[in-house]
Amino acid sequence: MHGQEPESGAADAPLFPDRIVTALVRLCGALSALLILVILAQITVAVVRRYLLDRPLQWNDEMIGYLLVAAVMLGAAEALRRGDHIAIDLLPSRVGPRAKPGLQALSALSVIAFAAVVGVSIWDSIAFAISFGSYSVGYIEIQTWIPQIPVLIGCVLLALMALVRLLQVIRG
């Protein structure tokens, strides 16, 4: 069922957490798509400036790196919601229909655990960067916690979307 939305739509889902989480995830997925367009435009401008005008942008590569991380992290939960993520169907294809809900629950719990580990790690990194007052090295020179915020947001959304999936499995 990869690439397809779940059969139960958001319209018949309970108000919380399903509809609210789904709306947040879709919004961040749209923002992620917009960031990809911004990155494309930024790369285009950089190539034109470097190779046609012989005036390269100094800060461009650093900014693209920050935006790329933001696009990936803000889009991860949307990929999970839509089923567009990478999956290995080794076990689900070999078990009967009675075991599939258990595997789906285990899958959702694994995503929650992953998001929690990365989320706690990035939270610690953000707290350290704020307390230390560190700035990025490069042309942009911003506080290092600022580009880390999308990673934290992405982890929270990923965990919430996986929790919604787990609740859907539990509800049947």
N, C-alpha and C positions, 0 to 999 in steps of 0.2 A: 504494500500500500504506500510505497514511497512516492513522493511527489503529489500526493492527494491529501486534501484536508480530511479530518475525521468525519465520519458520517453524521455524528451529532453536531449540529452547527451551534454557533455562539448564541443564536436567537432563542433556542430552547434550553440553554444552559442556565444554571442558577446564577443570580446576580454576582455573588462573590463566592469563590474567587474567579470563576471561569470567565465571565464577561469582562471584568475589570482587567484581569491579567492579559486576556487575549487582546483587548484594546491597547493596552500599554505595549505589548509585544509587537502588535501590528504597526503602531506609531513609530517605535524604534526601528522596525524593519524598513519602514518608508524612509526614515532618516538615514539609515544605512545605505539605501539605494541612492538617495540624494548625495551622500558623501562620495559614493563611487563616481557619480557624474562630476562632482567638484574635483576629485582626484584626476579624472580624465582631462578636464579642462586645464588643470594646473600642469599636468604633464605636457599637454599640447603647447601651452604658453612657454614652458621651459624649453622645449625642443625648438620652437620658433626663435626664441631669444638666443639660444646657444648657437644654433647652426645657421640661421639666416641673418640674424642681426649681430652676431658675435658679441653678445652682452648677456652672459649667463646669470641666472638668479642664484645668489649665494645661499639663500635660506630654503629653497624649494625642496630639496631632498629630505631635509629634516621634517618639514611640514607634511610632506606626503607620507612619511613614516608614521607620524602621529595620527593622521587622518585614516590611514589604512588600518591601524590597530582599532581605532574608534569604529570604523565601518564593520570590521569583522566581529567585534564584541557586541555591537548594537544589533547586528543581524543574526547572531547565533541562536537566540531564542525563537526568532521568526522561522529560521530553518528547521528547528525542532518542531515548532507548531505545525508547519506544513509537511513535515516528513521529508524534507529535502537534504537532510544531513547524511553523512556517510554511515552506513550500517552494514553489519556482517550478519547474514541470514543463515548462518551455519546451524545454530540450535533451533530457531523457530521453524525451519523447514523440516526438522526431524522429530518434532514433538507433536502430540495430538492436540486437539482443540481445548481439552481440559487444562493442559499445562501452559497454554499461551498467555492467559492472564497473569500467571505467576512470573513468566519471563518478562512480560511488559512491566510489571511492578518492579522487578529486579532492575530492568533497564532504567526506569524512572528514578529509582533510588541511586543507581550508579551516577546518573547525571547530577542529581542533587548533591551527592558526595563530592564529585568533581568540582562543581560550582562552589561548594563550601570551602574546599581546600584552596582553590585559586582565589576565592573571595577573601578568605581570612588572610592569605598571604599578601594580596594587594592592599588590604586594609592596613596591615602592619607596615607595608612599604609607604603608603600614603601618610600614615601617622608619623613615621620616621622622617619623611621628607618635609613635612610641615614643621616638626619640632626642630629639625636640623637647619631648616631654611635653605635647602639645596636648590640650585638652579641648573638647568640643562647646559651642557657644553655645546657650543655651536653658535650659529648666527641668530637664532630666535631668542635664546636666553630667557626662558620662562621658568617659574618654579616647577620642579619635577613632579609634584603631585597633580598638577593640572591635567597633563595628558594621561594620567593613570585613572582618572575618574570614569571614563567610558568602560574600562575593564571592570571596575567595581559594579557599575550599572548593568553591564552585560552579564556578570555572574549572578546578580540578584534576579534579573529577568529570566535567565536560564534556569535557575533553581525554582522560581515561581511557575514557569511553564511546565517543568518536569513534575512539580507538585500537582498542578492541574491534571496532568496526564495520569498521575498515580491515583488521584481522587476519582477520575473517570473509570479507571480499572476497578477500583474498589466498589464504585456504584454499579458497575456492570454495564 
